[in-house]
Amino acid sequence: MEIIADYNQQFGTNHSFNEFDLYYQDVQQRIKVEIQQQGLPAPKQDRPVHCGRYAAHRL
């Protein structure tokens, strides 16, 4: 839950553990945009993608 609180503070969001799916989707979208902005190849589906201290699987 501390990770979600840190995430909310860093990105100005208001996610909670009760709505974990919305938080997870937001993390995935931010990673996807970051990858596109940097012109990096899309990650393989079976590998985790790390963005700072937040991670998401399968974009």
mmCIF file of the N, C-alpha and C atoms, coordinates in Angstrom:
data_MODEL
# 
_entry.id   MODEL 
# 
loop_
_atom_site.group_PDB 
_atom_site.id 
_atom_site.type_symbol 
_atom_site.label_atom_id 
_atom_site.label_alt_id 
_atom_site.label_comp_id 
_atom_site.label_asym_id 
_atom_site.label_entity_id 
_atom_site.label_seq_id 
_atom_site.pdbx_PDB_ins_code 
_atom_site.Cartn_x 
_atom_site.Cartn_y 
_atom_site.Cartn_z 
_atom_site.occupancy 
_atom_site.B_iso_or_equiv 
_atom_site.pdbx_formal_charge 
_atom_site.auth_seq_id 
_atom_site.auth_comp_id 
_atom_site.auth_asym_id 
_atom_site.auth_atom_id 
_atom_site.pdbx_PDB_model_num 
ATOM 1   N N  . MET A 1 1  ? 0.815  -1.182  0.000   1.00 0.00 ? 1  MET A N  1 
ATOM 2   C CA . MET A 1 1  ? 0.000  0.000   0.000   1.00 0.00 ? 1  MET A CA 1 
ATOM 3   C C  . MET A 1 1  ? 0.867  1.258   0.000   1.00 0.00 ? 1  MET A C  1 
ATOM 4   N N  . GLU A 1 2  ? 2.058  1.148   0.543   1.00 0.00 ? 2  GLU A N  1 
ATOM 5   C CA . GLU A 1 2  ? 2.970  2.285   0.547   1.00 0.00 ? 2  GLU A CA 1 
ATOM 6   C C  . GLU A 1 2  ? 3.385  2.647   -0.882  1.00 0.00 ? 2  GLU A C  1 
ATOM 7   N N  . ILE A 1 3  ? 3.516  1.654   -1.729  1.00 0.00 ? 3  ILE A N  1 
ATOM 8   C CA . ILE A 1 3  ? 3.878  1.912   -3.125  1.00 0.00 ? 3  ILE A CA 1 
ATOM 9   C C  . ILE A 1 3  ? 2.786  2.715   -3.807  1.00 0.00 ? 3  ILE A C  1 
ATOM 10  N N  . ILE A 1 4  ? 1.527  2.364   -3.570  1.00 0.00 ? 4  ILE A N  1 
ATOM 11  C CA . ILE A 1 4  ? 0.425  3.104   -4.177  1.00 0.00 ? 4  ILE A CA 1 
ATOM 12  C C  . ILE A 1 4  ? 0.401  4.533   -3.653  1.00 0.00 ? 4  ILE A C  1 
ATOM 13  N N  . ALA A 1 5  ? 0.643  4.730   -2.370  1.00 0.00 ? 5  ALA A N  1 
ATOM 14  C CA . ALA A 1 5  ? 0.687  6.079   -1.805  1.00 0.00 ? 5  ALA A CA 1 
ATOM 15  C C  . ALA A 1 5  ? 1.814  6.898   -2.429  1.00 0.00 ? 5  ALA A C  1 
ATOM 16  N N  . ASP A 1 6  ? 2.988  6.290   -2.594  1.00 0.00 ? 6  ASP A N  1 
ATOM 17  C CA . ASP A 1 6  ? 4.115  6.973   -3.245  1.00 0.00 ? 6  ASP A CA 1 
ATOM 18  C C  . ASP A 1 6  ? 3.767  7.325   -4.691  1.00 0.00 ? 6  ASP A C  1 
ATOM 19  N N  . TYR A 1 7  ? 3.136  6.390   -5.371  1.00 0.00 ? 7  TYR A N  1 
ATOM 20  C CA . TYR A 1 7  ? 2.741  6.598   -6.761  1.00 0.00 ? 7  TYR A CA 1 
ATOM 21  C C  . TYR A 1 7  ? 1.753  7.768   -6.850  1.00 0.00 ? 7  TYR A C  1 
ATOM 22  N N  . ASN A 1 8  ? 0.762  7.768   -5.974  1.00 0.00 ? 8  ASN A N  1 
ATOM 23  C CA . ASN A 1 8  ? -0.219 8.862   -5.957  1.00 0.00 ? 8  ASN A CA 1 
ATOM 24  C C  . ASN A 1 8  ? 0.458  10.207  -5.751  1.00 0.00 ? 8  ASN A C  1 
ATOM 25  N N  . GLN A 1 9  ? 1.403  10.254  -4.858  1.00 0.00 ? 9  GLN A N  1 
ATOM 26  C CA . GLN A 1 9  ? 2.104  11.501  -4.576  1.00 0.00 ? 9  GLN A CA 1 
ATOM 27  C C  . GLN A 1 9  ? 2.934  11.935  -5.783  1.00 0.00 ? 9  GLN A C  1 
ATOM 28  N N  . GLN A 1 10 ? 3.627  11.017  -6.401  1.00 0.00 ? 10 GLN A N  1 
ATOM 29  C CA . GLN A 1 10 ? 4.504  11.354  -7.525  1.00 0.00 ? 10 GLN A CA 1 
ATOM 30  C C  . GLN A 1 10 ? 3.719  11.797  -8.753  1.00 0.00 ? 10 GLN A C  1 
ATOM 31  N N  . PHE A 1 11 ? 2.583  11.153  -9.027  1.00 0.00 ? 11 PHE A N  1 
ATOM 32  C CA . PHE A 1 11 ? 1.859  11.412  -10.263 1.00 0.00 ? 11 PHE A CA 1 
ATOM 33  C C  . PHE A 1 11 ? 0.547  12.168  -10.060 1.00 0.00 ? 11 PHE A C  1 
ATOM 34  N N  . GLY A 1 12 ? 0.242  12.561  -8.841  1.00 0.00 ? 12 GLY A N  1 
ATOM 35  C CA . GLY A 1 12 ? -0.971 13.326  -8.591  1.00 0.00 ? 12 GLY A CA 1 
ATOM 36  C C  . GLY A 1 12 ? -2.247 12.525  -8.828  1.00 0.00 ? 12 GLY A C  1 
ATOM 37  N N  . THR A 1 13 ? -2.182 11.231  -8.547  1.00 0.00 ? 13 THR A N  1 
ATOM 38  C CA . THR A 1 13 ? -3.347 10.367  -8.710  1.00 0.00 ? 13 THR A CA 1 
ATOM 39  C C  . THR A 1 13 ? -3.963 10.079  -7.353  1.00 0.00 ? 13 THR A C  1 
ATOM 40  N N  . ASN A 1 14 ? -5.064 9.343   -7.356  1.00 0.00 ? 14 ASN A N  1 
ATOM 41  C CA . ASN A 1 14 ? -5.759 9.037   -6.110  1.00 0.00 ? 14 ASN A CA 1 
ATOM 42  C C  . ASN A 1 14 ? -6.190 7.573   -6.095  1.00 0.00 ? 14 ASN A C  1 
ATOM 43  N N  . HIS A 1 15 ? -5.266 6.672   -6.421  1.00 0.00 ? 15 HIS A N  1 
ATOM 44  C CA . HIS A 1 15 ? -5.582 5.250   -6.452  1.00 0.00 ? 15 HIS A CA 1 
ATOM 45  C C  . HIS A 1 15 ? -5.586 4.685   -5.038  1.00 0.00 ? 15 HIS A C  1 
ATOM 46  N N  . SER A 1 16 ? -6.318 3.582   -4.871  1.00 0.00 ? 16 SER A N  1 
ATOM 47  C CA . SER A 1 16 ? -6.336 2.887   -3.588  1.00 0.00 ? 16 SER A CA 1 
ATOM 48  C C  . SER A 1 16 ? -6.208 1.391   -3.835  1.00 0.00 ? 16 SER A C  1 
ATOM 49  N N  . PHE A 1 17 ? -5.890 0.668   -2.797  1.00 0.00 ? 17 PHE A N  1 
ATOM 50  C CA . PHE A 1 17 ? -5.748 -0.780  -2.922  1.00 0.00 ? 17 PHE A CA 1 
ATOM 51  C C  . PHE A 1 17 ? -7.077 -1.420  -3.310  1.00 0.00 ? 17 PHE A C  1 
ATOM 52  N N  . ASN A 1 18 ? -8.184 -0.815  -2.882  1.00 0.00 ? 18 ASN A N  1 
ATOM 53  C CA . ASN A 1 18 ? -9.515 -1.353  -3.206  1.00 0.00 ? 18 ASN A CA 1 
ATOM 54  C C  . ASN A 1 18 ? -9.799 -1.314  -4.706  1.00 0.00 ? 18 ASN A C  1 
ATOM 55  N N  . GLU A 1 19 ? -9.126 -0.438  -5.417  1.00 0.00 ? 19 GLU A N  1 
ATOM 56  C CA . GLU A 1 19 ? -9.298 -0.333  -6.870  1.00 0.00 ? 19 GLU A CA 1 
ATOM 57  C C  . GLU A 1 19 ? -7.957 -0.605  -7.551  1.00 0.00 ? 19 GLU A C  1 
ATOM 58  N N  . PHE A 1 20 ? -7.332 -1.696  -7.157  1.00 0.00 ? 20 PHE A N  1 
ATOM 59  C CA . PHE A 1 20 ? -5.997 -2.025  -7.627  1.00 0.00 ? 20 PHE A CA 1 
ATOM 60  C C  . PHE A 1 20 ? -5.920 -2.098  -9.151  1.00 0.00 ? 20 PHE A C  1 
ATOM 61  N N  . ASP A 1 21 ? -6.967 -2.609  -9.806  1.00 0.00 ? 21 ASP A N  1 
ATOM 62  C CA . ASP A 1 21 ? -6.951 -2.737  -11.267 1.00 0.00 ? 21 ASP A CA 1 
ATOM 63  C C  . ASP A 1 21 ? -6.770 -1.389  -11.950 1.00 0.00 ? 21 ASP A C  1 
ATOM 64  N N  . LEU A 1 22 ? -7.405 -0.346  -11.442 1.00 0.00 ? 22 LEU A N  1 
ATOM 65  C CA . LEU A 1 22 ? -7.257 0.986   -12.027 1.00 0.00 ? 22 LEU A CA 1 
ATOM 66  C C  . LEU A 1 22 ? -5.830 1.506   -11.853 1.00 0.00 ? 22 LEU A C  1 
ATOM 67  N N  . TYR A 1 23 ? -5.245 1.267   -10.686 1.00 0.00 ? 23 TYR A N  1 
ATOM 68  C CA . TYR A 1 23 ? -3.853 1.642   -10.435 1.00 0.00 ? 23 TYR A CA 1 
ATOM 69  C C  . TYR A 1 23 ? -2.935 0.903   -11.406 1.00 0.00 ? 23 TYR A C  1 
ATOM 70  N N  . TYR A 1 24 ? -3.142 -0.386  -11.550 1.00 0.00 ? 24 TYR A N  1 
ATOM 71  C CA . TYR A 1 24 ? -2.304 -1.219  -12.405 1.00 0.00 ? 24 TYR A CA 1 
ATOM 72  C C  . TYR A 1 24 ? -2.394 -0.766  -13.859 1.00 0.00 ? 24 TYR A C  1 
ATOM 73  N N  . GLN A 1 25 ? -3.594 -0.454  -14.324 1.00 0.00 ? 25 GLN A N  1 
ATOM 74  C CA . GLN A 1 25 ? -3.776 0.032   -15.685 1.00 0.00 ? 25 GLN A CA 1 
ATOM 75  C C  . GLN A 1 25 ? -3.064 1.366   -15.895 1.00 0.00 ? 25 GLN A C  1 
ATOM 76  N N  . ASP A 1 26 ? -3.092 2.217   -14.901 1.00 0.00 ? 26 ASP A N  1 
ATOM 77  C CA . ASP A 1 26 ? -2.413 3.510   -14.984 1.00 0.00 ? 26 ASP A CA 1 
ATOM 78  C C  . ASP A 1 26 ? -0.899 3.311   -15.087 1.00 0.00 ? 26 ASP A C  1 
ATOM 79  N N  . VAL A 1 27 ? -0.360 2.422   -14.292 1.00 0.00 ? 27 VAL A N  1 
ATOM 80  C CA . VAL A 1 27 ? 1.074  2.114   -14.353 1.00 0.00 ? 27 VAL A CA 1 
ATOM 81  C C  . VAL A 1 27 ? 1.435  1.597   -15.745 1.00 0.00 ? 27 VAL A C  1 
ATOM 82  N N  . GLN A 1 28 ? 0.644  0.682   -16.263 1.00 0.00 ? 28 GLN A N  1 
ATOM 83  C CA . GLN A 1 28 ? 0.905  0.125   -17.592 1.00 0.00 ? 28 GLN A CA 1 
ATOM 84  C C  . GLN A 1 28 ? 0.891  1.213   -18.660 1.00 0.00 ? 28 GLN A C  1 
ATOM 85  N N  . GLN A 1 29 ? -0.086 2.102   -18.588 1.00 0.00 ? 29 GLN A N  1 
ATOM 86  C CA . GLN A 1 29 ? -0.187 3.165   -19.587 1.00 0.00 ? 29 GLN A CA 1 
ATOM 87  C C  . GLN A 1 29 ? 1.015  4.102   -19.518 1.00 0.00 ? 29 GLN A C  1 
ATOM 88  N N  . ARG A 1 30 ? 1.446  4.450   -18.325 1.00 0.00 ? 30 ARG A N  1 
ATOM 89  C CA . ARG A 1 30 ? 2.610  5.337   -18.184 1.00 0.00 ? 30 ARG A CA 1 
ATOM 90  C C  . ARG A 1 30 ? 3.875  4.686   -18.738 1.00 0.00 ? 30 ARG A C  1 
ATOM 91  N N  . ILE A 1 31 ? 4.035  3.395   -18.503 1.00 0.00 ? 31 ILE A N  1 
ATOM 92  C CA . ILE A 1 31 ? 5.200  2.681   -19.031 1.00 0.00 ? 31 ILE A CA 1 
ATOM 93  C C  . ILE A 1 31 ? 5.135  2.637   -20.549 1.00 0.00 ? 31 ILE A C  1 
ATOM 94  N N  . LYS A 1 32 ? 3.957  2.354   -21.088 1.00 0.00 ? 32 LYS A N  1 
ATOM 95  C CA . LYS A 1 32 ? 3.783  2.298   -22.539 1.00 0.00 ? 32 LYS A CA 1 
ATOM 96  C C  . LYS A 1 32 ? 4.147  3.637   -23.185 1.00 0.00 ? 32 LYS A C  1 
ATOM 97  N N  . VAL A 1 33 ? 3.672  4.730   -22.619 1.00 0.00 ? 33 VAL A N  1 
ATOM 98  C CA . VAL A 1 33 ? 3.965  6.062   -23.148 1.00 0.00 ? 33 VAL A CA 1 
ATOM 99  C C  . VAL A 1 33 ? 5.464  6.356   -23.050 1.00 0.00 ? 33 VAL A C  1 
ATOM 100 N N  . GLU A 1 34 ? 6.068  5.994   -21.942 1.00 0.00 ? 34 GLU A N  1 
ATOM 101 C CA . GLU A 1 34 ? 7.511  6.215   -21.751 1.00 0.00 ? 34 GLU A CA 1 
ATOM 102 C C  . GLU A 1 34 ? 8.320  5.461   -22.808 1.00 0.00 ? 34 GLU A C  1 
ATOM 103 N N  . ILE A 1 35 ? 7.936  4.232   -23.074 1.00 0.00 ? 35 ILE A N  1 
ATOM 104 C CA . ILE A 1 35 ? 8.625  3.432   -24.088 1.00 0.00 ? 35 ILE A CA 1 
ATOM 105 C C  . ILE A 1 35 ? 8.475  4.078   -25.460 1.00 0.00 ? 35 ILE A C  1 
ATOM 106 N N  . GLN A 1 36 ? 7.272  4.515   -25.784 1.00 0.00 ? 36 GLN A N  1 
ATOM 107 C CA . GLN A 1 36 ? 7.028  5.151   -27.078 1.00 0.00 ? 36 GLN A CA 1 
ATOM 108 C C  . GLN A 1 36 ? 7.817  6.453   -27.212 1.00 0.00 ? 36 GLN A C  1 
ATOM 109 N N  . GLN A 1 37 ? 7.866  7.247   -26.159 1.00 0.00 ? 37 GLN A N  1 
ATOM 110 C CA . GLN A 1 37 ? 8.576  8.520   -26.207 1.00 0.00 ? 37 GLN A CA 1 
ATOM 111 C C  . GLN A 1 37 ? 10.076 8.329   -26.383 1.00 0.00 ? 37 GLN A C  1 
ATOM 112 N N  . GLN A 1 38 ? 10.607 7.260   -25.833 1.00 0.00 ? 38 GLN A N  1 
ATOM 113 C CA . GLN A 1 38 ? 12.037 7.009   -25.937 1.00 0.00 ? 38 GLN A CA 1 
ATOM 114 C C  . GLN A 1 38 ? 12.394 6.244   -27.206 1.00 0.00 ? 38 GLN A C  1 
ATOM 115 N N  . GLY A 1 39 ? 11.389 5.842   -27.964 1.00 0.00 ? 39 GLY A N  1 
ATOM 116 C CA . GLY A 1 39 ? 11.639 5.112   -29.200 1.00 0.00 ? 39 GLY A CA 1 
ATOM 117 C C  . GLY A 1 39 ? 12.212 3.733   -28.975 1.00 0.00 ? 39 GLY A C  1 
ATOM 118 N N  . LEU A 1 40 ? 11.917 3.149   -27.840 1.00 0.00 ? 40 LEU A N  1 
ATOM 119 C CA . LEU A 1 40 ? 12.425 1.818   -27.521 1.00 0.00 ? 40 LEU A CA 1 
ATOM 120 C C  . LEU A 1 40 ? 11.526 0.752   -28.129 1.00 0.00 ? 40 LEU A C  1 
ATOM 121 N N  . PRO A 1 41 ? 12.073 -0.411  -28.426 1.00 0.00 ? 41 PRO A N  1 
ATOM 122 C CA . PRO A 1 41 ? 11.218 -1.498  -28.931 1.00 0.00 ? 41 PRO A CA 1 
ATOM 123 C C  . PRO A 1 41 ? 10.282 -1.965  -27.824 1.00 0.00 ? 41 PRO A C  1 
ATOM 124 N N  . ALA A 1 42 ? 9.126  -2.419  -28.208 1.00 0.00 ? 42 ALA A N  1 
ATOM 125 C CA . ALA A 1 42 ? 8.161  -2.928  -27.231 1.00 0.00 ? 42 ALA A CA 1 
ATOM 126 C C  . ALA A 1 42 ? 8.745  -4.151  -26.533 1.00 0.00 ? 42 ALA A C  1 
ATOM 127 N N  . PRO A 1 43 ? 8.512  -4.293  -25.238 1.00 0.00 ? 43 PRO A N  1 
ATOM 128 C CA . PRO A 1 43 ? 9.038  -5.450  -24.504 1.00 0.00 ? 43 PRO A CA 1 
ATOM 129 C C  . PRO A 1 43 ? 8.298  -6.720  -24.883 1.00 0.00 ? 43 PRO A C  1 
ATOM 130 N N  . LYS A 1 44 ? 8.979  -7.848  -24.697 1.00 0.00 ? 44 LYS A N  1 
ATOM 131 C CA . LYS A 1 44 ? 8.330  -9.132  -24.899 1.00 0.00 ? 44 LYS A CA 1 
ATOM 132 C C  . LYS A 1 44 ? 7.265  -9.304  -23.827 1.00 0.00 ? 44 LYS A C  1 
ATOM 133 N N  . GLN A 1 45 ? 6.203  -9.989  -24.151 1.00 0.00 ? 45 GLN A N  1 
ATOM 134 C CA . GLN A 1 45 ? 5.082  -10.142 -23.231 1.00 0.00 ? 45 GLN A CA 1 
ATOM 135 C C  . GLN A 1 45 ? 5.426  -10.930 -21.971 1.00 0.00 ? 45 GLN A C  1 
ATOM 136 N N  . ASP A 1 46 ? 6.432  -11.785 -22.023 1.00 0.00 ? 46 ASP A N  1 
ATOM 137 C CA . ASP A 1 46 ? 6.743  -12.625 -20.878 1.00 0.00 ? 46 ASP A CA 1 
ATOM 138 C C  . ASP A 1 46 ? 7.782  -12.019 -19.946 1.00 0.00 ? 46 ASP A C  1 
ATOM 139 N N  . ARG A 1 47 ? 8.199  -10.779 -20.199 1.00 0.00 ? 47 ARG A N  1 
ATOM 140 C CA . ARG A 1 47 ? 9.205  -10.141 -19.353 1.00 0.00 ? 47 ARG A CA 1 
ATOM 141 C C  . ARG A 1 47 ? 8.602  -8.953  -18.619 1.00 0.00 ? 47 ARG A C  1 
ATOM 142 N N  . PRO A 1 48 ? 8.949  -8.765  -17.357 1.00 0.00 ? 48 PRO A N  1 
ATOM 143 C CA . PRO A 1 48 ? 8.469  -7.581  -16.644 1.00 0.00 ? 48 PRO A CA 1 
ATOM 144 C C  . PRO A 1 48 ? 9.146  -6.323  -17.186 1.00 0.00 ? 48 PRO A C  1 
ATOM 145 N N  . VAL A 1 49 ? 8.432  -5.222  -17.129 1.00 0.00 ? 49 VAL A N  1 
ATOM 146 C CA . VAL A 1 49 ? 8.962  -3.924  -17.544 1.00 0.00 ? 49 VAL A CA 1 
ATOM 147 C C  . VAL A 1 49 ? 9.085  -3.077  -16.294 1.00 0.00 ? 49 VAL A C  1 
ATOM 148 N N  . HIS A 1 50 ? 10.248 -2.472  -16.095 1.00 0.00 ? 50 HIS A N  1 
ATOM 149 C CA . HIS A 1 50 ? 10.468 -1.688  -14.890 1.00 0.00 ? 50 HIS A CA 1 
ATOM 150 C C  . HIS A 1 50 ? 10.557 -0.213  -15.230 1.00 0.00 ? 50 HIS A C  1 
ATOM 151 N N  . CYS A 1 51 ? 9.882  0.589   -14.458 1.00 0.00 ? 51 CYS A N  1 
ATOM 152 C CA . CYS A 1 51 ? 9.902  2.039   -14.630 1.00 0.00 ? 51 CYS A CA 1 
ATOM 153 C C  . CYS A 1 51 ? 10.155 2.611   -13.228 1.00 0.00 ? 51 CYS A C  1 
ATOM 154 N N  . GLY A 1 52 ? 11.403 2.937   -12.935 1.00 0.00 ? 52 GLY A N  1 
ATOM 155 C CA . GLY A 1 52 ? 11.719 3.393   -11.580 1.00 0.00 ? 52 GLY A CA 1 
ATOM 156 C C  . GLY A 1 52 ? 11.474 2.264   -10.606 1.00 0.00 ? 52 GLY A C  1 
ATOM 157 N N  . ARG A 1 53 ? 10.736 2.549   -9.559  1.00 0.00 ? 53 ARG A N  1 
ATOM 158 C CA . ARG A 1 53 ? 10.466 1.508   -8.578  1.00 0.00 ? 53 ARG A CA 1 
ATOM 159 C C  . ARG A 1 53 ? 9.122  0.822   -8.797  1.00 0.00 ? 53 ARG A C  1 
ATOM 160 N N  . TYR A 1 54 ? 8.455  1.167   -9.889  1.00 0.00 ? 54 TYR A N  1 
ATOM 161 C CA . TYR A 1 54 ? 7.168  0.555   -10.210 1.00 0.00 ? 54 TYR A CA 1 
ATOM 162 C C  . TYR A 1 54 ? 7.366  -0.425  -11.356 1.00 0.00 ? 54 TYR A C  1 
ATOM 163 N N  . ALA A 1 55 ? 6.689  -1.530  -11.304 1.00 0.00 ? 55 ALA A N  1 
ATOM 164 C CA . ALA A 1 55 ? 6.832  -2.524  -12.363 1.00 0.00 ? 55 ALA A CA 1 
ATOM 165 C C  . ALA A 1 55 ? 5.456  -2.970  -12.820 1.00 0.00 ? 55 ALA A C  1 
ATOM 166 N N  . ALA A 1 56 ? 5.361  -3.322  -14.061 1.00 0.00 ? 56 ALA A N  1 
ATOM 167 C CA . ALA A 1 56 ? 4.111  -3.865  -14.602 1.00 0.00 ? 56 ALA A CA 1 
ATOM 168 C C  . ALA A 1 56 ? 4.468  -5.007  -15.538 1.00 0.00 ? 56 ALA A C  1 
ATOM 169 N N  . HIS A 1 57 ? 3.585  -5.932  -15.673 1.00 0.00 ? 57 HIS A N  1 
ATOM 170 C CA . HIS A 1 57 ? 3.788  -7.066  -16.564 1.00 0.00 ? 57 HIS A CA 1 
ATOM 171 C C  . HIS A 1 57 ? 2.782  -6.970  -17.697 1.00 0.00 ? 57 HIS A C  1 
ATOM 172 N N  . ARG A 1 58 ? 3.208  -7.363  -18.849 1.00 0.00 ? 58 ARG A N  1 
ATOM 173 C CA . ARG A 1 58 ? 2.363  -7.406  -20.038 1.00 0.00 ? 58 ARG A CA 1 
ATOM 174 C C  . ARG A 1 58 ? 1.700  -6.078  -20.320 1.00 0.00 ? 58 ARG A C  1 
ATOM 175 N N  . LEU A 1 59 ? 2.286  -5.324  -21.219 1.00 0.00 ? 59 LEU A N  1 
ATOM 176 C CA . LEU A 1 59 ? 1.697  -4.041  -21.630 1.00 0.00 ? 59 LEU A CA 1 
ATOM 177 C C  . LEU A 1 59 ? 0.572  -4.264  -22.600 1.00 0.00 ? 59 LEU A C  1 
# 
